[in-house]
Amino acid sequence: MQPVTSLSATYLAAATDLLRRASETNRPALQKLGPILGRSVAAGGMIHTFGSGHSEIIAREIVGRAGGLVCVSSIDDPTGGFIETLAGYGTRLAERYDRRHGLRAGETVIVVSNAGRHAAPLEVAHFAQQKGLIVVGLTSVAVSRSVPAVSPGGRNLHALADYVLDNCGLPGDAIVEVAGGVRAGPTSTLVGTLLLNLLFLEVVEWLTVNGHSPPVLRSQSLPGAVEHNRALAEKYAGRLSRPLA
């Protein structure tokens, strides 16, 4: 009798393969974006993020993160995605954020949406483009192409964004077949956070190679980290949605 492979082992193998594939698929986009974001950061610019519902977890990964850049701020959805399909809501979120923290031409907003179809992320992306920002869409291109946009503009995130990072996920997100046609084991979060960290390392590399000191936060468990982080944040006073302690 053939040994039965556990669901967790199947997931580990499939997810590991997907991480490698997503890294290879997105390498050209990551290499293009590194200098673009690097120049903006070198000039004092911010990187903004937005994710609604579960995608907010991915967007938050790079905000105030030890080992990440200080100049990252999140457009928060207080409903947790509950009304992300409501037309006009995303625009209001972006407008309020713009008044409080500023969305400035030449900066970048990273919009995270696995399906890339709901009104809130699409409206945030559109508002940012109207303000002259570069929009990076982190999505599943396969899913985004397969479903209609719930937005008056009619374009899904992969079509609206200036640059696209593809998490290479399947419709439904999960990758492990269970009895009765059920699938378990989602991948969008682990692949999405990998891609964002790869992107930021491209930015850090560009800054370093071009003679700029990358504004990287340190873990507060390290000696002197709090003072280091506060000094970095002073340059972005009023622009961070989650100010450092």
C-alpha positions in Angstrom: 0.0 0.0 0.0 1.3 3.5 -0.9 1.8 5.7 2.1 -0.8 8.5 2.4 0.7 12.0 2.2 -0.7 14.2 4.9 -2.6 17.4 3.9 0.0 19.5 5.7 2.9 17.9 3.8 1.1 18.4 0.5 0.5 22.0 1.4 4.1 22.6 2.4 5.4 21.1 -0.9 2.9 23.0 -3.1 3.4 26.3 -1.2 7.2 26.0 -1.4 6.9 25.5 -5.1 4.5 28.4 -5.5 6.8 30.7 -3.6 9.7 29.9 -6.0 7.4 30.3 -9.0 6.0 33.6 -7.8 9.5 34.9 -7.2 10.7 34.0 -10.7 7.5 35.3 -12.3 7.7 38.7 -10.6 11.5 39.2 -10.9 11.2 41.5 -14.0 8.6 43.7 -12.2 10.6 43.7 -9.0 13.7 44.8 -10.8 11.9 47.6 -12.5 10.2 48.8 -9.3 13.4 48.8 -7.2 14.9 51.9 -8.8 11.5 53.7 -9.2 10.7 53.4 -5.5 14.3 53.9 -4.6 14.5 57.3 -6.3 11.3 58.4 -4.6 12.5 57.3 -1.1 15.8 59.0 -1.7 13.9 62.2 -2.5 12.0 61.9 0.8 8.9 60.2 -0.6 6.5 57.8 1.1 5.3 54.4 0.2 1.6 53.9 0.9 -0.3 50.6 1.2 -3.9 49.6 1.1 -5.6 46.2 1.7 -9.2 45.5 2.6 -10.4 42.5 4.5 -7.8 39.7 4.7 -5.6 41.7 2.3 -5.0 44.2 5.1 -2.7 41.6 6.8 -0.5 41.7 3.8 -0.5 45.5 3.5 0.4 45.8 7.2 3.4 43.5 6.9 5.6 46.3 5.7 4.3 49.1 7.9 6.5 49.9 11.0 8.3 46.6 10.4 11.6 45.8 12.0 13.9 45.2 9.0 11.7 47.2 6.7 11.6 50.8 5.6 10.4 53.5 7.9 8.7 55.5 5.2 5.7 53.2 4.8 2.1 54.2 5.8 -1.2 52.3 5.5 -4.6 53.6 4.3 -6.7 51.8 6.9 -10.2 50.5 6.5 -12.0 50.7 9.9 -14.7 48.2 8.7 -12.2 45.5 8.1 -13.5 45.0 4.5 -17.1 44.7 5.6 -18.2 47.3 3.0 -15.4 47.0 0.5 -18.0 46.4 -2.3 -19.8 49.7 -1.6 -19.3 52.2 -4.4 -17.7 55.4 -3.2 -16.3 54.0 0.1 -12.7 53.5 -1.2 -12.7 57.1 -2.5 -13.7 58.5 0.8 -11.0 56.4 2.6 -8.4 57.8 0.2 -9.6 61.3 0.5 -9.5 61.2 4.3 -6.1 59.7 4.3 -4.8 62.3 1.9 -6.0 65.1 4.1 -4.3 63.6 7.1 -1.1 62.2 5.8 -0.8 63.3 2.1 -0.7 61.4 -1.1 1.9 63.2 -3.2 2.7 63.0 -6.9 5.7 60.7 -7.6 5.1 58.5 -4.6 3.9 55.0 -4.7 0.8 53.2 -3.4 0.7 49.4 -3.1 -2.9 48.2 -3.4 -3.4 44.6 -2.3 -6.5 42.6 -3.4 -6.4 38.9 -4.3 -9.4 39.1 -6.6 -8.7 42.6 -7.7 -12.4 43.3 -8.3 -14.0 45.1 -5.3 -14.8 48.8 -5.3 -12.6 49.9 -2.3 -9.2 48.8 -3.6 -10.0 49.9 -7.1 -11.2 53.3 -6.0 -8.1 53.8 -3.8 -5.9 52.9 -6.8 -7.9 55.3 -9.1 -7.7 58.2 -6.6 -4.0 57.7 -6.2 -3.4 57.7 -9.9 -5.5 60.9 -10.2 -3.1 62.5 -7.7 -0.1 61.5 -9.7 1.1 58.5 -7.7 2.4 55.2 -9.1 0.1 52.3 -8.3 1.4 48.8 -7.7 -1.3 46.2 -7.7 -0.6 43.0 -5.7 -3.2 40.5 -6.9 -3.8 37.1 -8.4 -3.8 37.8 -12.1 -5.6 34.6 -12.9 -8.4 35.4 -10.4 -8.6 39.1 -11.4 -9.0 38.1 -15.1 -11.8 35.6 -14.3 -14.2 37.8 -12.4 -15.9 41.1 -13.3 -15.0 44.3 -11.4 -17.4 45.6 -8.8 -16.6 49.2 -9.7 -18.0 51.8 -12.0 -14.8 51.9 -14.0 -15.1 48.3 -15.0 -11.3 47.5 -14.8 -9.9 45.0 -12.4 -6.7 45.7 -10.4 -4.4 44.0 -12.9 -5.7 46.2 -15.7 -5.8 49.4 -13.6 -2.4 49.3 -11.9 0.7 50.8 -13.4 2.7 47.8 -12.2 1.5 44.4 -11.2 2.8 41.8 -8.7 1.2 38.5 -9.3 0.8 36.1 -6.3 0.2 33.3 -8.9 -2.7 32.1 -6.7 -5.6 29.9 -7.8 -9.3 30.9 -7.8 -10.5 30.3 -4.3 -7.0 30.9 -3.0 -6.6 27.4 -1.4 -4.3 24.8 -3.1 -4.9 21.4 -1.2 -7.6 19.1 -2.4 -9.7 17.7 0.4 -12.5 15.1 0.2 -15.7 16.2 -1.5 -14.0 18.8 -3.7 -13.2 21.0 -0.8 -9.9 22.9 -1.0 -7.9 24.1 2.0 -4.6 25.8 2.5 -4.6 29.4 1.2 -1.5 31.0 -0.3 -2.2 34.7 -0.9 -0.8 35.9 2.4 2.5 34.0 2.4 3.2 34.8 -1.2 2.1 38.4 -0.9 4.3 39.1 2.1 7.2 37.4 0.3 6.8 39.6 -2.8 6.6 42.8 -0.7 9.7 42.0 1.2 11.5 41.1 -2.1 10.4 44.5 -3.4 11.7 46.3 -0.4 15.0 44.5 -0.6 15.3 45.7 -4.3 14.7 49.3 -3.0 17.2 48.9 -0.2 19.8 47.6 -2.7 19.2 50.5 -5.1 19.6 53.0 -2.3 22.8 51.4 -1.1 24.4 51.1 -4.5 23.5 54.7 -5.3 25.0 56.1 -2.1 21.9 56.6 0.0 21.6 55.3 3.6 18.4 53.1 3.5 16.0 54.1 6.3 15.6 50.6 7.7 13.9 50.1 11.1 15.5 48.0 13.8 13.9 45.6 16.1 13.1 47.2 19.5 14.7 44.2 21.2 18.1 45.5 20.0 20.1 48.0 22.0 19.5 51.6 20.9 16.8 50.6 18.4 14.1 52.8 19.8 16.3 55.9 19.5 17.4 54.9 16.0 13.8 54.4 14.8 12.5 57.6 16.3 15.3 59.5 14.6 14.4 58.0 11.3 10.7 58.8 11.8 11.3 62.5 12.5 11.7 63.1 8.7 8.2 61.8 8.1 6.4 63.7 10.9 2.7 63.8 10.3 2.9 61.4 7.3 2.9 58.0 9.1 -0.5 56.5 9.8 1.0 54.5 12.6 3.6 56.7 14.4 6.5 55.0 16.1 6.4 54.9 19.9 
